[in-house]
Amino acid sequence: PDHLLEKGIGDHETLAKKPTGLTSTAFYYHHVVMLSEFARILDKPDDHRKYAELADHIKNAFIRKFLTEGTGKVDIGTQAAQAFALYYDLIPESLRQAALEFLENDIVGKYNGHLTTGIFGTKMMYDVLRMYERKDLGFMITNHKTLHGYGYMIENGGTTIWESWEGGGSSYNHPMFGSVSDWFFKSPGGIYPSENAVGFNPFIIQPSVVGDLEWVKCRYQSIRGEIICNWQIENDIFYLEAVIPGNTTAKIYIPAANQESV
């Protein structure tokens, strides 16, 4: 088999052409990776090895099929195509920066800071921009008040998130694009679990100071207790208040020019 899938829902409610083969293959890869990890946890070494090898075959097939050789362009080069490949680590390390720059050029250059992603690509793009330290782009796409973006919904009377960017005849109270709430906690609020965390232990506090933000108040009620990250800027000084529940461990990142200034 060629390890590629062609059918699927694609990046639902995208504003651009759907790269359905890419998204379905990426989902397939992700699920096989999870199967391999579950097998390792359950101490089933044969299954772990089998699914790990299958995941490698899918990844190699994905790269051969969808990555333009020597560039960072993925398949048809939409925001969703770039975000999916970066999110699922389906790009060789040497081309990740180029793929990110291709994504940025599409967001900023082609669409003037606006989204074209659907329900899956939007969530992935926010995470990719956070992981690759481009939280400024996440702030930009969230803060726009014109088509297409969350601010447009607010400017046009939205009190809940719509099913589609343009509204129209679709639902005006739909959770599909609710990934922006995840972004508020993880990026401006800076609260997210560490890799391999169990019930937010351990976790990370890494607030992003972007745009014209001068303060953020963020509280998350985890299973361990309430996590708080409040910060503000006064006279060019950054103040951070953090609350870490008992019996947990957190790593706190301070946005500073150097260690001595903290």
C-alpha positions in Angstrom: 0.0 0.0 0.0 1.1 3.6 -0.6 0.0 4.6 3.0 -2.0 7.6 1.6 -5.7 8.3 2.2 -7.8 10.4 -0.1 -11.2 10.5 1.5 -12.3 12.5 4.5 -14.0 15.6 5.9 -10.9 17.7 5.2 -10.4 21.0 7.0 -14.1 21.6 7.6 -15.4 25.2 6.9 -12.1 26.3 5.4 -12.1 29.3 3.2 -9.5 27.9 0.9 -9.4 24.8 -1.3 -9.4 21.6 0.9 -6.2 19.5 0.8 -8.3 16.4 1.7 -5.6 13.8 0.9 -3.1 15.6 3.0 -5.4 16.1 6.0 -6.7 12.5 5.9 -3.2 11.1 5.7 -2.0 13.3 8.5 -4.9 12.1 10.7 -4.0 8.5 9.8 -0.4 9.1 10.8 -1.4 10.7 14.1 -3.7 7.8 15.0 -1.0 5.2 14.3 1.5 7.1 16.4 -1.1 7.0 19.3 -1.6 3.2 18.8 2.2 2.7 19.0 2.3 4.8 22.2 -0.6 3.0 23.8 1.1 -0.3 23.0 4.2 0.9 24.7 2.3 1.9 27.8 0.5 -1.4 27.9 3.8 -3.3 27.6 3.0 -4.8 24.2 6.4 -4.5 22.5 5.4 -6.3 19.3 2.4 -4.0 18.7 4.5 -1.0 19.7 7.2 -1.9 17.1 4.6 -2.8 14.4 2.7 0.5 14.7 5.9 2.6 15.0 7.2 1.1 11.7 3.8 1.8 10.1 3.9 5.4 11.3 7.4 5.8 9.7 6.1 4.4 6.4 3.1 6.9 6.5 5.4 9.8 7.3 7.8 9.0 4.5 4.9 8.6 2.1 3.5 11.9 3.2 6.8 13.7 2.6 7.2 12.2 -0.8 3.7 13.0 -1.9 3.0 16.4 -0.4 6.3 18.2 0.3 7.7 20.2 -2.6 11.4 19.2 -2.7 13.8 21.7 -1.4 11.1 24.1 -0.2 8.7 24.6 2.7 5.6 24.4 0.6 3.3 21.6 1.5 0.8 20.3 -1.1 -1.3 23.2 -2.3 0.3 25.6 0.2 -2.8 26.8 2.0 -2.6 27.8 5.6 -4.2 24.5 6.6 -1.7 22.4 4.5 1.2 24.2 6.2 -0.3 24.0 9.7 -1.2 20.3 9.5 2.3 19.3 8.4 4.0 21.4 11.1 1.6 20.4 13.8 2.0 16.7 13.2 5.8 17.0 12.7 5.5 15.7 9.1 8.3 18.0 7.7 12.0 17.2 7.9 13.8 19.4 10.4 15.8 21.2 7.7 12.7 22.5 6.1 10.5 23.4 9.1 11.6 27.0 9.2 10.9 27.4 5.5 7.5 25.8 6.0 6.7 28.3 8.8 7.8 31.2 6.6 5.6 29.9 3.8 2.7 29.9 6.3 3.5 33.4 7.5 3.7 34.7 3.9 0.2 33.4 3.2 -1.2 34.8 6.4 0.4 38.3 6.2 1.3 38.7 2.6 -1.7 37.1 0.8 -4.5 37.6 3.3 -3.3 40.7 5.3 -3.2 38.9 8.6 -6.5 36.9 8.2 -7.3 33.3 8.5 -8.4 30.9 5.8 -8.3 27.7 8.0 -11.3 25.6 9.0 -12.0 24.0 12.3 -9.0 21.7 12.4 -6.4 24.0 10.7 -7.3 26.9 13.0 -6.6 25.0 16.2 -3.4 23.6 14.7 -2.2 26.9 13.4 -2.6 28.6 16.8 -0.5 25.8 18.4 2.1 25.9 15.6 2.6 29.6 16.1 3.0 29.2 19.8 5.4 26.3 19.5 7.6 28.1 16.9 7.6 31.4 19.0 5.4 33.3 16.5 2.8 34.3 19.1 2.7 37.7 17.5 1.0 36.2 14.4 -1.5 34.4 16.7 -2.3 37.8 18.3 -2.7 39.4 14.8 -5.2 36.9 13.5 -7.2 37.0 16.7 -7.4 40.8 16.8 -8.7 41.4 13.3 -12.3 42.9 13.2 -12.8 42.3 9.5 -13.5 39.2 7.4 -12.3 36.6 8.2 -11.8 36.3 11.9 -13.2 36.2 15.4 -13.3 40.0 15.7 -15.6 40.1 12.7 -18.2 38.0 14.6 -18.1 40.4 17.5 -18.3 43.5 15.3 -21.5 42.0 13.7 -23.3 41.2 16.9 -21.9 37.8 17.8 -22.0 36.9 21.4 -21.1 33.2 20.8 -18.9 31.7 18.1 -20.4 31.0 14.7 -20.2 27.8 12.7 -18.6 29.6 9.7 -16.5 32.7 9.4 -19.0 34.6 7.3 -22.2 33.6 9.3 -24.9 33.5 6.7 -27.4 30.7 7.1 -25.3 28.6 9.5 -25.4 28.3 13.3 -24.5 31.3 15.4 -23.8 29.3 18.5 -21.3 26.6 17.5 -18.2 25.2 19.3 -16.3 24.2 16.2 -14.0 27.2 16.2 -13.7 27.3 20.0 -10.0 26.6 19.7 -9.5 30.3 20.1 -10.4 29.9 23.8 -7.5 27.4 24.1 -5.2 30.0 22.6 -6.2 32.6 25.2 -5.1 30.3 28.0 -2.0 29.0 26.3 -0.6 32.1 24.7 -1.5 35.4 26.5 -2.3 33.5 29.7 0.7 31.2 29.1 -0.8 28.2 31.0 -0.4 24.7 29.4 0.6 21.2 30.4 4.1 20.0 30.0 4.8 17.2 27.5 3.7 13.9 29.0 1.9 15.7 31.9 -0.8 13.8 33.8 -3.7 16.1 34.9 -1.6 19.2 34.6 1.3 17.9 36.5 3.8 19.2 35.6 2.8 22.3 33.7 4.2 25.4 32.2 3.6 29.1 32.7 4.9 31.1 29.8 2.9 34.2 29.1 3.4 35.9 25.7 3.7 39.7 25.6 2.5 40.6 22.2 0.9 43.4 20.3 -0.4 46.2 22.5 -1.3 44.0 25.4 -0.5 45.7 28.8 -2.1 43.1 31.1 -3.7 39.7 31.3 -5.6 37.9 34.0 -5.8 34.2 33.5 -7.3 31.5 35.8 -7.6 27.8 35.0 -9.4 25.3 37.3 -7.3 22.2 36.8 -8.0 18.8 38.5 -5.1 19.7 40.8 -6.5 23.0 41.8 -6.6 26.6 40.5 -3.7 27.7 38.4 -3.3 31.5 38.0 -1.1 33.6 35.7 -1.7 37.3 36.0 0.7 39.8 34.4 0.9 43.5 33.7 3.4 46.0 32.3 3.9 49.3 34.2 6.6 51.8 33.3 8.3 49.2 31.1 8.5 46.7 34.0 6.9 43.3 33.7 5.1 42.1 36.8 3.9 38.4 37.1 1.7 36.8 39.7 1.5 33.0 39.5 -0.3 30.5 41.7 0.7 26.8 41.5 -1.5 24.2 43.2 -0.1 21.9 45.9 1.5 18.6 44.9 2.3 20.0 41.4 5.4 21.3 39.7 5.5 24.2 37.2 8.2 25.7 35.1 7.8 29.5 34.8 9.3 31.5 31.8 9.9 35.2 32.4 10.0 37.4 29.2 13.2 39.3 29.9 16.2 40.4 27.9 18.6 38.6 30.2 18.7 36.6 33.4 20.2 39.5 35.4 17.2 41.8 34.8 14.8 39.4 36.5 
